Amino acid sequence: MSRRVVVTGLGVTSPVGNDIDSFWKSLCSGNSGIDKVTSFDTSDYPTKIAGEVKNIDFSQYVDAKEVKRTDRVILLGLVAAQNAIKDSGLDLSSINLERCGVIVGSGIGGMATLENEHSKLIERGPGRVSPFLIPMMIPDMAAGRISMDYGFRGPNYAVVSACASAAHSLGDAFMMIKSGLADVILAGGAEAVVTPLAFAGFCSMKAMSTRNDNPQKASSPFDLKRDGFIMGEGSGMVILESLEHAIARNARIYGEMIGYGASGDAHHLSAPAPEGAGAQIALRMALNSASLKPSDIDYINAHGTSTPLNDKYESCAIKKVFGEHASNLHISSTKSMTGHLLGASGAIEFIATTLALRDGIVPPTINYEDPDPECDLNYTPNTAVKTPLRYALSNSFGFGGHNACLALGKYETPETGN
């Protein structure tokens, strides 16, 4: 069995908006969500900026008592999931919930809870550690809570592959629906690690930008002056559905997921393989699984972290795979506006890619001012571009050498091909 897989619902919590309309409008307008960190004192940190989720009242979505015993990463995921399900128009009373799954990734999980409860342990002893520590902390609990809230009893788990977690979650969901193991899967990722310890760890690695004086300019993928990524937080959730199931309930269809590639660098703990060797494998695999030629692709939503090595080697991988067509591609990094949502990044970028195909708009890479000779492709500098788009890829690469590439296409009806 091989079934077509379509996108029927989208939900997001992000530094640039907590609903799809504001999220997409911000990206198309080139608005940055990066600012000074407000959640803790960064005085002693070399990096003092991040993309935080603002203007969200979790008690509007979750019982106030539950908010207190639920980590922020789960709350961000629950909000995005609720919005995605609402957006999809699914009538949960009329579908087989045993055929509905949840696959939600997170790179780290409940970091704030771990830090807070460890402080209690050290300062006040083991008897003061919360009984909710474990369910608040473990990375799979967003998936678990979503399935409990909506009664989805199909495949239910988390993927943990650093910054590729959400993309791998979407890829797994795609393969399960395509092979007939499920009809509907809510897939995506959630991350909330703008916390003292996580920040300290990334600062010690010298992985994050230290351009604190102008936060909205600090994330500058593919630009010569880039000096590290900017951490973001949030969640992206997507309803993927078999085409038959979507048509049977007369669902609105955003687009079609048509391919998936995944690979390992087998190279280094945190640095990408030279020339993006692992990324090349994932790109080719995604094209092959979608039955596409390199020349078919119109747009790539790049991993584009604003780190020196990633942007250089991702550009190299694209040139190796696409050859002469590489110069014709529209490429952009929406991380220039959202920051890097780590384990959730692949999901919000899949959403951005879906909307780009729907509207024929390539969101920009902002802060692209000084071209890097080693990054010499069309990164859609600073301003969105209106252009017909038919096929696109979304790239996600993670520490440990985890690579994922998702292929999307404009939806064509089975009857007419239009």
Secondary structure as GFF3:
##gff-version 3
##sequence-region A 1 418
A	DSSP	beta_strand	5	13	.	.	.	ID=ss1
A	DSSP	alpha_helix	20	29	.	.	.	ID=ss2
A	DSSP	beta_strand	35	36	.	.	.	ID=ss3
A	DSSP	beta_strand	49	50	.	.	.	ID=ss4
A	DSSP	three_ten_helix	58	60	.	.	.	ID=ss5
A	DSSP	alpha_helix	64	68	.	.	.	ID=ss6
A	DSSP	alpha_helix	72	88	.	.	.	ID=ss7
A	DSSP	three_ten_helix	97	99	.	.	.	ID=ss8
A	DSSP	beta_strand	100	105	.	.	.	ID=ss9
A	DSSP	alpha_helix	111	124	.	.	.	ID=ss10
A	DSSP	three_ten_helix	126	128	.	.	.	ID=ss11
A	DSSP	alpha_helix	133	137	.	.	.	ID=ss12
A	DSSP	alpha_helix	141	150	.	.	.	ID=ss13
A	DSSP	beta_strand	156	157	.	.	.	ID=ss14
A	DSSP	three_ten_helix	162	164	.	.	.	ID=ss15
A	DSSP	alpha_helix	165	179	.	.	.	ID=ss16
A	DSSP	beta_strand	184	191	.	.	.	ID=ss17
A	DSSP	alpha_helix	196	204	.	.	.	ID=ss18
A	DSSP	three_ten_helix	215	217	.	.	.	ID=ss19
A	DSSP	beta_strand	234	242	.	.	.	ID=ss20
A	DSSP	alpha_helix	243	248	.	.	.	ID=ss21
A	DSSP	beta_strand	255	264	.	.	.	ID=ss22
A	DSSP	three_ten_helix	274	276	.	.	.	ID=ss23
A	DSSP	alpha_helix	277	289	.	.	.	ID=ss24
A	DSSP	three_ten_helix	294	296	.	.	.	ID=ss25
A	DSSP	beta_strand	299	301	.	.	.	ID=ss26
A	DSSP	alpha_helix	308	322	.	.	.	ID=ss27
A	DSSP	three_ten_helix	323	328	.	.	.	ID=ss28
A	DSSP	beta_strand	330	332	.	.	.	ID=ss29
A	DSSP	alpha_helix	335	338	.	.	.	ID=ss30
A	DSSP	three_ten_helix	342	344	.	.	.	ID=ss31
A	DSSP	alpha_helix	345	359	.	.	.	ID=ss32
A	DSSP	beta_strand	361	362	.	.	.	ID=ss33
A	DSSP	beta_strand	385	386	.	.	.	ID=ss34
A	DSSP	beta_strand	391	398	.	.	.	ID=ss35
A	DSSP	beta_strand	402	409	.	.	.	ID=ss36
###
